Amino acid sequence: MKRLLFAAGAVLLSAGAAKASITPVLDTITPDGSNFTFNYHATLSGDEGLTAGSILVIFDFAGYVAGSIFAPSPDIATSIVMTANFNTAVGGVQVNPMFTDDPTIPDLVFTYTGPDFHTSGGPFSDVVFNGLRATSTLGGLALDGFSSRAISNNGMGTVGAASFNNGAVGVAAALVPEPASWALLVVGFGGVGSMFRARRRKTVQSFA
């Protein structure tokens, strides 16, 4: 798979979608020895800003390699949790109605720790944070959920209010065999089943 290189930090783009908060996108999956690195970027909508504690959570990153989560900015702290904080009253994100956060699979958490950014006077141009990544022992791809929390920077009576977003994003998963591989597996399991049935018949006959 073609490897793409991304500049660290934030890159300004033209103004875009409104009230979208923070939205991640999976860009590439690159081999890393026997593992696989999943490279993301995240877009901060132009009518949203960041305060300390603004957060992006990518659910259920299977096969996570310890210590591999990374963000290029010193103002973005990284961590993993088994279940996201869904208490919006204490800095949590909203529950994603489309996906369940599996408490047995690590979530990728990117938390903004820097000074206030675009918290009023908007909307501004969208901001893209490149270079978010994590490594998995698994090279497969699945859709799972994300949830994020930012701050509204414009709108009558809404400046400074928490703004939430959730949706789907690509995450690491077990490899799914190609159709030809599935056919071989089916034939193989069928052959094993036939052998067991034949052995069972022989065994029964020997005891008759």
N, C-alpha and C positions, 0 to 999 in steps of 0.2 A: 504494500500500500504506500502510496506516495506520501512522503514526509513533508509537512508544511512547517515553516519557521515563522514565529510571530514575535513582534516587538513587545518588550515588557512594558507594563504600565497601561495608562489609559490613552485611547486614540479618539479624537473628536470626530463625529460623523454629523450628517445633516439631521435636522429635527425629524422625529418620526412618530411612532405610535404614542398615544396619550394614555395616561393612567395605567401603564404596564409594569411599573416598579422595576424589578430586576429580573431579567429573563436569560437563562443560560442556553447555549447551543453546543452540541458536541461537534467538533470540527474534524478530528482525525483520530484513528487508533493506530499507534505505531509499535512495532515489536521492540522489546527491551530484554534481550537475552531470551529466556524462556517465558517472560512475562509480557504484558501489553500495557502501554501507556495511553490513557484516554485524555485528549486535549480539548479543552473547552474555552469559549469566550462567553462573557456575560454583558448584556446591554442594560444600562441604566437609562430609563426613559427621560426625555428632556423636561418633563414636568414633575420629576421626582428628584430628591436629593438624598444625601447620606448623613447620618449622625452616628456617633459611636454606638455600636450595637446593631446597626443595620445589617441584615443577614441574608444569606442565600444557602438553602439546604437542598442537596440532591440526594434523593432517597435511594437506599438499597443498592449500593455499589458492591456487588458480589466479588469475592476473591481478593478483597483489598490487601495490598502489600503494606505492611506496617511502615509508617514514616514517609510514605510516598506522596501524600497530598501536598500540593504546592501552589502558592500564589506569588507572582513576581513583585508585588508591592509590599513594602514594610507596613503599610496601613491596613493590610488585610491579614487577619489571623486565620489560621487553618486548624481544624480539629475534625475528629470523627465522633459520632454518637450512635448509639443503637436505636434510639427513637428521638425524633425531633421534639423541641419544646413547642407545643401547640397552645400554650397559654398566652394569648395576645396581650393580656393585661400586664405581663411581666417580661415583655420583649420577645415573645414567641412569634411564630408564623401561623398563618391559618392552616387548618386541615385541608388537604387536597382532596376534593370530592371524587376524583377519578381514580386515585391510587391509595392503597393502604401502605403505611410505613411499617415494614416488617421488623419487629424488634430483635430479630436474630441476625440481621444483615447491616453492616455499618452504613451510616449516612455520611456524605461529604459536606462539611460545614465551612463556609467562608464568611467571616465576620469582620465588618469594617471597624477599625479602631482609631481612625484619624480624626482630624478636625472637621467641623461642619462643612459640607460641600453641597452647593446649589440648594440650600434649604429654603430660600425665598427669592422672589424676583423673577421667577421663571415664567414661561418655559424656556429652557436652554436647548442647545443641540444635544442629541443623544450622546452618551459616553459609552465606549466599549472597553471592557477590561479583558485583555488577551492574556494567555499564558496560564490559565487555571488548569491544573491537571492532577491526576492520580493514576496509580499503577495497580493492575490486577493480575492475578495468576490466570485469569480467564480471558479468552480472546473473543468470546461471543458478544452479541449486541442484543439488548432488549430495551423496550420503552418502559420507563418508570416515571415517578413524579418528582417535581420540585416545588418548593414554596419559598417565597422571599418577602422581605419587609424593608421598606424604605420610608421616606418622608415626602409628603406633597409640598411643592414649592409655589403653587399658584392656585387660584380658584377662591371664590368668595367664601370665607369662613372655614376653608380647609387647609390653609397654609400651616405647616407644622404638624398636621395630623398624620398618623401612621397610614401607609399605603401598602397594600398586599397584592401579591400575584402568585398564581400557581398554574401548573400545566404539566406537559410531558417533556422528557429529555432522554437521550440515549445513555445507557449505563452498561457496565460490564455484566456479562452473563455467561453461562456455560455454552460452549459451541454447539450449534444445532447441525447434525449431519446433513450433507447434501442428499437430494432424492435418490441418487444412485447408491449412496451409502445406506440409506434407509432400506432400499430394496435388498441389499446384501444382508443387512441385519435381520430382516423379516425371513429371508430364505434360511439364514443361519439358525434362527430360533425355531423355524419350522422343522429343520433337519434334526435339531436337538430334541424337539418334542416327539418326532417320529421315532428317534432312537429310544427315548424313554418308554414310549408306548410299546415298541417292539420288545424291549427288555421286560416290561411288566407282563406282557402276554407270555413270554418264555418262562418267566419266574412262576406265574400262576400255573402254567402247564406242568412245570417240573414238580410242583407240590400236589398235583391232582392224582 
